[in-house]
Amino acid sequence: MNSSDRRLVAIIPAHDEQDRVAAALAGLYRQTLRPDRIVVAADNCTDATAAIAERIGAEVFVPVANRDKKAGALNQVLERLLDDLGDDALVLVQDADTVLDPGFVRCAVDALDDPEVGAVGGVFYGEEGGGLLGLLQRMEYQRYAVEIRRKHDEAAVLTGTGTLFRARVLREVRQARRDGLLGGGTGCYSLASLTEDDEMTKAVKTLGHRTVSPAGCRLVTEVMPSLGKLWHQRLRWQRGALENLRDYGWTRVTAPYFRQQFLLGLGALALALFTAFTVLSLTLVGWQGVSVFWAGITLLFVAERVLTVRGAGRRAVLLAAPLIPELLYDAFRQAVFVRSLIDLVLRREERWVAT
């Protein structure tokens, strides 16, 4: 069916987002292919989020007695919408702290012309600001975009910042949960996962659909302004990813994700051993001069780091060249991985808290 014949509904789950929801809605209004309906799910808001959204022209849905955060809010609004949507209808789910590129929806709809594709995730970039920490996050997101292109636009995660679903695929996921084929409750989104977008990706893939993230599906999202908030965000992401793998087990779909987590663990171990070896060597033997071999390896590594962040601007290139800032940032991320793994093994409870 031609894209012009499809009905498209956009949903923005929002909790106390009065400072950002207007920009998110403006991004939707600027789309070259605009949604037919825009619904803001104002979840347990204590600010003016709902009033601002309504004033700008969006429909406002207020979840009833929701204790399940974003996933619970989405399940309630989708329960109202899905049964009225045809199989060719499309549902865009977008975070309130995100602004879509004007061509996002058009690009995503075009990608869904492939009948094997069940959902199209965005390629996210960090917003400006945040000082050094914000720049490091933008560099990380830039490299993620490069990695997606290397994998021929395969979506590792149907990011909550912006994903377009076929309505029938969302109904399939919901039915699979109700039939006990997938866990996490009886709605579209799992209520048992800390990272509902990561779990949704595995659910869609498990049901036999492809997930893609074309380069044209760009969006800009929030960066964490402090180490404390970044630590909490990444701890939730990492712990959620590990728990989702535990719940799904080893399958054809999850095998690449298990390998990715293994490589993260290997990287954390390698960095720890390298640091210990360097400190011990300098303490016992002292500086032995420059090795031509290791200098060459280091230069190749620097070149790779610089080339993969060119899209993030000149400041990113300058920061990538000396290596040290990014090595410290990588050590931070690996510490998150180690902490998440320990918490998982010890079954420590981790709660979802809005950042």
N, C-alpha and C positions, 0 to 999 in steps of 0.2 A: 504494500500500500504506500502511496506517495506520502512524504512527510507532512504535506499540507493537510492531509486527511486525518492525521492523528490528533488526539486530544492530549494536552500536556499540562500536568499539574506540578507546581513547585511547592515544596514544604520546607519551611525554615524552623527547626526546633530552637527555642530561645529561652534562656533563663537569665533574667536581669541583664539584658543586652541593650539598654536604652542608648548607650553611646555608640553602638555599632550597627544596630538593625537597619537604620536609614540607609547606610552605605551598601549593605547587603541587598536591600530592596532596589536601590538605584541601579545596582549592577544587573539585576534581573530586568528592569525596565529598559535598560540599554541594549538588551540582547537583539541581535539581528533576527532571531526567531524567538519571539516572546512567548512565555507560558500563557495558557488560557486562563489559569487560575493560580493565584499565589496565596498560600495559607501559612500564617505564622502561628506555630504552636507555642503559646506563651505559658511556659511551664513553671508554676510556683513562683511567679515574678512578684517582687516587692517594689519594683520601680515602674517607670512609664513605658516599658517595652510595648505592651499591648496598645496603649493609646497612640504612640508614635506610629506603629505599624498600621493601625486603622486609619489614622489621619493621612498617611501616605497612599492608602488605597488597597492595602492587603486585607484579606479575610483574617480574622483572628479566631483561633480555636484555643480554648482553655481546658487542658486535661483535668479530669476529675480525680481528686485524691491520689495523684500519682506519687508513688514512692520509689519508682524505678528509673529515675533520672531521664536521660535522653532517650534511651530505648523504650521506656514506658510511655513517654510522650508521643514518640513516633508510632508506637503500636496503637495508641488510642486514635490518633488522627487517621491513620491508614485503615483502621477498622471501619471508620465512617466513609472513607473515600473509595476503597478498592472495589467494593461490590457494585459500585455505580460506573466503573470504568471498564471499557471493552478490552479485549486482548491486545489491540493495537495501541492502546493508550500508553502514555509514558509518565513516569513519576520522577521528578528531580528532587533529591534530598540534599540540602545545603546548610552548612553551619552559619550562624548569625555573625561570626567574626570573620567572614570570608567575602571577597568580592570577585565575581566571575568576570573573565575577559568577555567582551561583547560577542565574540564568535563561539563561545563555549557550547551553548545549546545546539547551534547549527552543526558544529563539528561532531558532537555526541550523537545527534540524530542521524547524521550521515554514517557514522560508524555502526549504528544499529541496522543499517541496510543489509549487513551480513547476518543471516538468520541464526548463525551459531553464537552470536554475541548476545549475552543476556543482560549485561550492564556495562556502562562506560564510566570509568572513574576519572577524576580530574588529575592534572599534573600541577602540583602546588608549589608555589614560590613564597618566600617570606616577605612580609611588608617591610617598608623602610623603618629605620629607627632601632632603638634598643642598644645602641653603642656597640662595643666589641662583641658582646654576647649575641646581639641581634645579627651582626654580620656573620658570625660563625654559623648560626642557624641557617641563614640564607645560603651560605656556601654548601652546607649539608644538603639542603633541598635542591640546590642546583645540580649537585652530583647525583641525587636520586633521579632527577629528570633525565640526565645523561644516561643513567643505567637503564631506565625504561626504554629509551630509544635504542640502546644496544640490544635489548630483548624484544625488538620489533613491536613495541607498544603494549606488551603484555602487562596487565595491571596486577602487581603483587598485592595491593590493597585497594578495595573500592572505598576510597577515602571519604570520611564523613564530611570533609570540607566541601565536597561537591561530587555527586554521582547520579547518573541518569539510569533508571531501571525500566525495563519493560514491566507493565502492570501485571501481566500474566506470570512473570518470573517471581515477583513478590508474592503472588497468590500461591505459587508452587512451594515457595519456601515456607509460608504460613501453614499450608496443608501438610507438608513434610514434618513440621514440628508437632502438629496435632495428631499425626499418624505415628509418632514416636521414632521417625527416621532421623530426625535432628532434635537436639536438646534445646533447652533454653526457654521453655514455656510454650504458649499457643499462639503467639503473635508473629509478626514478620521478623522482628528483631529479638535476639536472644536477651533474656533478662538475667542470664547467668554469667555473662561475659563483661569484663572490665573494658574491653575494646570491641564495641558492637560492630564497627566497620570491618575490622579484621575477621571477626567471626562470620559476618555476612558474606564476605568474599569466599570463605571456605564453603559456606552453605551453597552459594550460587554455583561454584565450581563442582561441588559434590553432586549436584543435580544435573550436571552435564553441560553447563553453559560456559562459554568463554567470557573472560573479562579483559577489557582493553583500556588503555589510557593514551589516546592519540595526543601528539604534541600540540595540536590546536585547542585542546581542552585545558587551557591555562586558567589558573586562579591565583589570587593572592590572599594569604591568610596571616593570622596573628603570629608573632614571635613572642616567646616568653621574655619578660623584662628583667628577671632576676634568676640567679642560680637556684634559689629555693623553689621557685615556680617551675623552672625547667626540670629540676630533679623530680618533682612530683609528677609532672606531665610524662616524662620518659619512664619513670617507674611504673606508672599505670599502663603505658603502652607496652612495655617489655613484659611486665607480669601478665597482662592480658594475652599477649601473643603466646607465651609459654603455656598458660592455662588452656587456651584454645587448642593447642597441639596435644596437650594431655587428654583433653576431652574427645578430640576427633581420632586420636591414635594415628598409627602409620598407615597411610593410604596412598594411592596414586596422586591424589591432590595434595596431600600434606608433605609428601617426601621432600620436595624442594624447600619447604619451610623448615623442616627438620635439619636439612643440610645447612641452611642459612644460620640457624641457631648454633649448630656445631661450629661453624666457622667463626661466629662471634665469640664463642667460648675459647676457641683456639687462639684468636687474636688477643683476647684478654690475657691468656696464659703467656703468649709470646712476648707481649709488651712487658709483663711483670718480670719474665726471665731476662729480657734484654736490659731492663733497668737495673736489676740486681747484678747482672754480669758486668755492666759498665761501671757501676759504683765500686764493686769489688775489685775490678781490674785497676781502676784509677787509684784505689786505696793501697793495694798491694804492690803494684808494678809502676804506677805513675804514667804520665803521658808518653806514648811511644812514637809520636809523630803521625803524619798523614799517610794512610794507605791509599795507593793509587786505585786499587781494586774497589775498596769500600767507598772511596770518593766518587768513583764512576757510578756505582749503584745508587748512591745518595742523589747524585745529579739526575739520574733517570727517574727516581721517585719524586723529586722536586718538580721535574718537567710534567709528570703525570698529574700531580696535584694542582699545578698552575693551569694546565690546559683544560682540566675538567671544571674549573670555576670561572672561565672567561665570561660566561653568560651572566654572571653575578656582578660584573663591573670591575673597574680598575682597582678599587680598594680591596676587593676579594683576591685579585691576583697578587697584589702587594703583600697581603697577609699570608697567602699560601706559600710564598717563596721561602721565608725563613723556617718553616716547618714547626717550630716550637709551639706557637699558639694552637695549631691544629692538633699536635700530638697531645697537648694538655686537654683539649676538648675531647679527643678520642678516648683518653684515659678516663675522663668523666663519664662518657657513655658506656665504657666497659665496666666501670664501677657500678653503674645502674644495672647492667646485665648480671653481674656477680650477686648484687644485693637481691635482685628479682629471683634468681635461681635459688639462693639460700632461703628466701621467704617461701618459695614454692615447696621446697623440700621439707621445711619445718612447718608447712601449712599455716603460716601466719596470715591473718586476715588482712586484706587490702581493700580499702573503700574508695569508691569513685567520689572525687571531690572536684567541683568545677574550678578551672584555673582562671 
